[in-house]
């Protein structure tokens, strides 16, 4: 599953893609874990994510 983190900076949308290579029992679990991973990436990298 692929996730995308986006932020508008100076009128331009910047994006960062990441891949979840894990396997899950169902789509709902995969979506939940993708959101958790996105939050973790944002917390760890902050503004550097789009630099």
VENCORMO-V190851 format. One line per field, one symbol per residue. psi: psi as a letter, one per 20 degrees, with the letter a starting at -180 (. if undefined). burial: 1 if it has 9 or more other ideal C-beta (glycine too) atoms within 8 Angstrom, else 0. Layout:
psi=???
burial=???
//
This chain:
psi=qqqppqppokjpoqqpqqpojrqqhrgggggghggggghggghhhchhhj.
burial=001010000000010101010000000011101110110011000000100
//
